[in-house]
């Protein structure tokens, strides 16, 4: 166990780091006002949107990081974690200072990665997998899968359902749920409030997806981070943790049956659209790509906006954050599979101690053993049903032992001999 003096030292260092993150509000700084969308459609969707970003001076953040770094005097594993976190915050501040320039993309790629970056297996890329998923989805286009769910649930109705869920789960710590006119997504969640975009409409499955994604993951890990008396930095939403946080959130959609083909296709399309912009496609090109995909001009605009916010609307320098949903899902799923195969289910609850990245688990585990990191108070329902989760992951991990190529060849031959059936 750590001594009282060691605990006070790391509490101070993490508090200083947390303070440095407070002025770095990425999504807020690069958001677009509604008039940009209104003007775009008023001009017949034929001209690039006109967007201006306010200035961001990183000096205060960098000064606070200098003070924080001077206090890093711990074991190598802890120092390495704190220094990487500080570097991540520094890059975030520099990215905000470069909005509307080509450097924005460079910093974004450092923080969130790029579509052609190699994954953990050092063979595949997020873009390659997105393209493969897209090809599979195209095979479904000729099938009658039944009518899609009707998007009939209003933002107010979602707010009512979300309010009941968070009050039941988090009690007095439940965030306030509000419906707002301006939002960069259909819904956004933080420890003190969940906002839902007024004009958005949802399916019943969307509502379940938002509850498991926004409430049980994003709110839950935020509140657990705020509950870390000694590790305040675990309450900060840092880009370095985004892949794991969004990966957990999308995995939650899968494990709870809240995911569907349309949602999964959107995640793959985000990666493809970002690569289009990297390759030189401008906002209009990506808008038309989405318009052809979904046939809804408002949603096509919103999807394209996610790619270009903060970067260059003429192409070549997009915001790469949206690759993390697919990338993060693969990382989280593979980690959980390996965890079960290794008989290390004891690590599961560490994932929810706050806003953390998978690569930070060794140091978080060490800090937990030393009594510095507290167990999470809130764990999503699917992770508390350990018997089902371990059953699912054990089955999934065992499948990886098969020679998939031979199995697919065997059944492909069988399918060739089956006449196509009416659906």
C-alpha positions in Angstrom: 0.0 0.0 0.0 1.2 3.5 -0.8 2.1 5.8 2.1 0.0 8.9 3.0 2.8 11.1 1.6 2.9 9.2 -1.8 -0.9 9.5 -2.1 -0.8 13.2 -1.5 2.0 13.6 -4.1 0.1 11.8 -6.8 -3.1 13.5 -5.9 -1.5 16.8 -6.4 0.1 15.8 -9.7 -3.1 14.5 -11.1 -5.0 17.6 -9.9 -2.5 19.8 -11.8 -2.9 17.7 -14.9 -6.7 17.9 -14.6 -6.5 21.7 -14.3 -4.5 21.8 -17.5 -7.3 20.0 -19.4 -10.1 22.4 -18.3 -9.5 25.0 -21.1 -9.2 22.3 -23.8 -12.7 21.9 -25.1 -12.3 20.3 -28.5 -15.8 19.7 -29.7 -17.0 23.0 -28.3 -14.3 25.0 -30.0 -14.8 23.5 -33.4 -18.6 23.3 -33.4 -20.5 25.0 -36.2 -23.5 27.4 -35.5 -26.8 26.5 -37.1 -26.6 29.4 -39.5 -23.8 27.6 -41.4 -26.2 24.8 -42.3 -29.0 27.2 -43.1 -26.8 29.2 -45.5 -25.6 26.1 -47.1 -29.1 25.0 -48.0 -30.1 28.5 -48.9 -27.4 28.5 -51.6 -28.7 25.2 -53.0 -26.0 23.0 -51.5 -23.7 24.1 -54.2 -21.1 26.2 -52.3 -18.7 25.3 -49.5 -20.0 26.3 -46.1 -18.5 29.5 -44.6 -17.1 28.7 -41.2 -15.0 30.8 -38.8 -13.4 29.6 -35.6 -12.5 31.7 -32.7 -8.9 32.0 -31.6 -7.4 29.6 -29.1 -4.3 30.6 -27.1 -2.5 27.4 -25.8 -0.2 29.4 -23.5 -2.2 28.9 -20.3 -2.6 25.2 -20.9 1.2 24.8 -21.7 2.1 26.8 -18.6 -0.1 24.5 -16.4 1.5 21.4 -18.0 5.0 22.7 -17.2 4.0 23.1 -13.5 2.4 19.6 -13.5 5.4 17.9 -15.2 7.7 19.4 -12.5 5.8 17.3 -9.9 6.2 13.9 -11.7 8.5 12.1 -9.3 7.1 8.6 -9.0 7.9 5.1 -10.2 8.8 4.6 -13.9 5.3 3.2 -14.7 3.5 6.1 -13.1 5.8 8.7 -14.5 5.4 7.3 -18.0 1.6 7.4 -17.7 1.6 11.0 -16.4 4.0 12.2 -19.1 2.1 10.6 -21.9 -1.1 12.2 -20.5 0.6 15.6 -20.4 1.9 15.2 -24.0 -1.7 14.3 -25.1 -3.1 17.4 -23.5 -0.3 19.5 -25.0 -1.1 18.2 -28.5 -4.8 18.8 -28.0 -4.1 22.5 -27.1 -1.9 22.9 -30.2 -4.5 21.3 -32.4 -7.1 23.9 -31.2 -4.6 26.7 -31.9 -4.4 25.4 -35.5 -8.1 25.2 -36.4 -8.7 26.0 -40.1 -5.2 25.1 -41.1 -3.4 22.0 -42.5 -1.7 21.5 -39.1 -5.0 20.7 -37.5 -5.1 17.4 -39.4 -1.5 16.6 -38.3 -2.3 17.1 -34.6 -5.7 15.3 -35.0 -3.9 12.3 -36.5 -1.5 12.2 -33.6 -4.4 12.2 -31.1 -6.9 10.0 -32.8 -5.0 8.2 -35.6 -5.7 8.1 -39.3 -7.6 5.6 -41.4 -4.5 3.9 -42.8 -2.7 3.5 -39.5 -1.9 -0.1 -38.7 -4.1 -1.7 -36.0 -2.7 -3.7 -33.0 -2.2 -6.7 -35.2 0.2 -4.6 -37.4 -1.5 -6.0 -40.5 -4.9 -4.4 -40.9 -6.0 -0.8 -40.9 -9.3 0.8 -39.9 -9.9 1.9 -43.5 -9.3 -1.6 -44.8 -11.8 -3.1 -42.3 -14.3 -0.3 -43.1 -14.1 -1.1 -46.8 -14.5 -4.8 -46.1 -17.6 -4.1 -43.9 -19.0 -1.9 -46.7 -18.6 -4.7 -49.2 -20.4 -7.1 -46.9 -23.2 -4.6 -46.3 -23.6 -4.2 -50.1 -24.3 -7.9 -50.3 -27.3 -7.3 -48.1 -28.7 -4.7 -50.3 -30.5 -7.2 -52.5 -32.1 -9.0 -49.6 -35.5 -8.2 -48.1 -34.6 -7.6 -44.5 -38.0 -6.1 -43.7 -38.8 -2.5 -43.3 -36.4 -0.5 -41.1 -37.6 0.6 -37.7 -39.7 3.7 -37.9 -38.0 6.8 -36.5 -41.0 8.1 -34.5 -39.6 8.8 -31.1 -39.1 12.6 -30.5 -36.3 14.2 -28.6 -38.6 15.0 -25.7 -39.6 11.3 -25.5 -36.0 10.2 -25.5 -35.3 12.7 -22.8 -38.1 11.3 -20.6 -36.7 7.7 -21.1 -33.1 8.8 -20.5 -34.1 10.8 -17.4 -35.8 7.7 -15.8 -32.7 5.6 -16.6 -30.1 7.9 -15.2 -32.1 8.6 -12.1 -32.5 4.9 -11.5 -28.9 4.2 -12.1 -27.0 7.1 -10.7 -29.5 8.4 -8.0 -28.6 11.8 -6.7 -25.6 12.0 -9.0 -27.8 11.6 -12.1 -27.0 14.2 -14.8 -29.6 16.7 -15.9 -31.2 15.6 -19.2 -32.2 18.5 -21.5 -33.4 19.0 -25.1 -31.4 21.7 -26.9 -31.6 23.4 -30.3 -27.8 23.3 -31.1 -25.7 20.2 -30.8 -22.9 18.6 -32.7 -24.5 15.2 -32.6 -28.0 13.8 -31.9 -27.0 13.4 -28.2 -24.0 14.2 -26.1 -23.3 13.1 -22.5 -21.2 14.4 -19.6 -21.2 13.9 -15.9 -23.6 16.7 -15.2 -25.8 16.8 -18.2 -27.0 14.8 -21.2 -28.2 16.9 -24.2 -30.4 15.8 -27.0 -30.9 17.6 -30.2 -34.4 18.9 -30.6 -34.9 18.3 -34.3 -33.6 14.7 -34.1 -36.0 11.7 -34.3 -35.2 8.2 -33.1 -36.2 4.6 -33.5 -36.9 2.5 -30.4 -33.5 0.8 -31.0 -31.9 4.2 -31.1 -33.2 5.0 -27.7 -31.8 1.8 -26.2 -28.5 2.5 -28.0 -28.3 6.0 -26.5 -29.0 4.7 -23.0 -26.3 2.1 -23.1 -23.8 4.3 -25.1 -24.2 7.7 -23.5 -25.6 7.0 -20.1 -24.0 3.7 -18.9 -20.6 4.3 -20.5 -19.9 8.0 -20.9 -21.8 9.2 -17.9 -20.8 6.2 -15.8 -17.0 6.5 -16.4 -17.2 10.2 -15.9 -18.8 9.9 -12.5 -16.4 7.1 -11.6 -13.5 9.4 -12.5 -15.0 12.2 -10.5 -15.1 9.8 -7.6 -11.4 9.2 -7.7 -10.2 11.3 -4.8 -6.5 10.7 -5.7 -6.6 10.5 -9.5 -8.7 13.5 -10.6 -7.3 13.2 -14.2 -9.5 10.1 -14.6 -12.5 12.4 -14.8 -11.1 14.3 -17.8 -12.3 13.4 -21.3 -8.9 13.3 -23.0 -8.3 12.4 -26.6 -5.9 9.7 -25.4 -8.8 7.8 -23.9 -11.3 8.3 -26.8 -10.6 5.1 -28.6 -11.3 3.0 -25.5 -14.3 5.1 -24.3 -16.0 5.0 -27.7 -15.0 1.4 -28.2 -16.6 0.5 -24.9 -19.7 2.4 -25.8 -20.1 0.7 -29.2 -19.3 -2.7 -27.7 -22.1 -1.9 -25.2 -24.5 -1.5 -28.2 -23.5 -4.9 -29.5 -23.6 -6.8 -26.3 -27.1 -5.4 -25.4 -28.6 -6.0 -28.9 -28.9 -2.3 -29.5 -26.7 -2.3 -32.7 -28.2 -2.8 -36.2 -26.9 -2.8 -39.7 -27.7 0.9 -40.3 -25.7 2.0 -37.3 -22.8 -0.3 -38.1 -22.7 1.0 -41.6 -22.6 4.6 -40.4 -19.5 3.7 -38.3 -17.8 2.3 -41.4 -18.9 5.2 -43.6 -17.3 7.7 -41.2 -13.9 6.1 -41.8 -14.4 6.0 -45.6 -15.5 9.7 -45.6 -12.4 10.8 -43.6 -10.1 9.0 -46.0 -11.9 10.7 -48.9 -11.2 14.1 -47.3 -7.5 13.1 -46.7 -7.3 12.2 -50.4 -8.5 15.7 -51.4 -12.3 15.5 -51.4 -13.9 18.7 -50.3 -17.0 19.2 -48.2 -19.3 19.1 -51.2 -17.9 15.8 -52.3 -18.4 14.2 -48.9 -21.8 15.7 -48.5 -22.8 14.2 -51.9 -21.3 10.8 -50.8 -23.5 10.8 -47.8 -26.5 12.1 -49.7 -26.3 9.2 -52.1 -25.9 6.8 -49.1 -28.8 7.9 -47.0 -31.0 10.2 -49.2 -31.5 12.8 -46.4 -29.9 16.2 -46.9 -30.0 17.3 -43.2 -28.3 14.1 -42.0 -25.9 14.1 -45.0 -24.8 17.7 -44.0 -24.4 16.6 -40.3 -22.3 13.6 -41.3 -20.1 15.7 -43.6 -19.7 18.4 -40.9 -18.3 15.8 -38.5 -15.5 15.1 -41.0 -14.6 18.8 -41.7 -15.1 20.6 -38.4 -11.9 22.3 -37.4 -10.0 21.4 -40.6 -10.0 22.5 -44.2 -13.3 22.4 -46.1 -11.4 22.3 -49.4 -10.1 18.9 -48.5 -6.8 17.4 -47.4 -7.0 18.1 -43.7 -10.1 16.6 -41.9 -10.9 15.9 -38.3 -10.0 12.2 -37.7 -11.8 11.6 -34.4 -14.6 9.5 -36.0 -12.3 6.6 -36.9 -12.2 5.8 -33.2 -15.6 4.1 -33.1 -14.6 1.2 -35.3 -11.0 1.2 -34.2 -12.0 1.3 -30.5 -14.6 -1.4 -30.9 -12.0 -3.8 -32.4 -9.5 -3.0 -29.6 -12.0 -3.4 -26.8 -13.5 -6.6 -28.2 -10.1 -8.2 -28.7 -8.9 -7.1 -25.3 -12.0 -8.6 -23.6 -11.5 -11.9 -25.6 -7.9 -12.1 -24.6 -8.7 -11.2 -21.0 -11.1 -14.2 -20.8 -8.8 -16.6 -22.6 -6.0 -15.6 -20.1 -8.3 -16.2 -17.1 -8.0 -12.5 -16.1 -11.6 -11.5 -15.5 -10.3 -9.7 -12.5 -9.3 -6.9 -14.8 -12.8 -6.2 -16.1 -13.9 -3.6 -13.5 -10.6 -1.6 -14.0 -12.1 -0.5 -17.4 -14.7 1.6 -15.6 -12.6 3.3 -13.0 -12.7 6.5 -15.0 -11.8 7.9 -18.4 -8.9 5.5 -19.2 -7.3 3.9 -22.3 -6.6 0.2 -22.6 -2.9 0.8 -22.6 -3.2 2.5 -19.2 -4.6 -0.6 -17.5 -1.2 -1.8 -16.1 -0.7 1.4 -14.2 -4.3 1.7 -13.2 -4.1 -1.9 -11.9 -0.9 -1.1 -10.0 -2.5 2.1 -8.5 -5.5 0.0 -7.5 -3.4 -2.5 -5.6 -1.6 0.4 -3.8 -5.0 1.8 -2.7 -4.6 4.9 -4.8 -7.3 4.1 -7.4 -10.8 3.3 -6.1 -13.0 0.6 -7.5 -15.7 2.0 -9.9 -19.1 2.7 -8.2 -21.0 2.5 -11.5 -20.6 -0.5 -13.9 -22.9 -1.0 -16.9 -25.5 -3.7 -16.6 -23.9 -6.0 -19.2 -20.6 -5.9 -17.3 -22.3 -6.8 -14.0 -23.9 -9.9 -15.6 -20.5 -11.6 -15.5 -21.8 -15.1 -16.2 -23.3 -14.1 -19.6 -20.4 -11.8 -20.5 -17.8 -14.5 -19.9 -19.9 -17.1 -21.7 -20.2 -14.8 -24.8 -16.5 -13.9 -24.7 -15.3 -17.5 -24.2 -17.3 -18.6 -27.1 -16.1 -15.7 -29.2 -12.4 -16.4 -28.3 -12.7 -20.1 -29.0 -13.8 -19.3 -32.5 -10.5 -17.6 -33.2 -8.7 -20.9 -32.8 -10.3 -22.2 -36.0 -8.7 -21.8 -39.4 -11.2 -19.3 -40.6 -10.1 -19.5 -44.3 -10.7 -23.2 -44.5 -14.0 -22.9 -42.6 -15.2 -20.2 -45.0 -14.2 -22.2 -48.1 -16.0 -25.2 -46.8 -19.3 -23.4 -46.2 -19.0 -21.2 -49.3 -19.0 -24.4 -51.4 -22.0 -25.6 -49.6 -23.8 -22.3 -50.2 -23.1 -22.4 -53.9 -25.1 -25.6 -54.0 -28.2 -24.1 -52.3 -30.7 -22.3 -54.6 -31.5 -18.8 -53.5 -34.5 -18.7 -51.3 -37.3 -16.1 -51.3 -37.3 -13.8 -48.3 
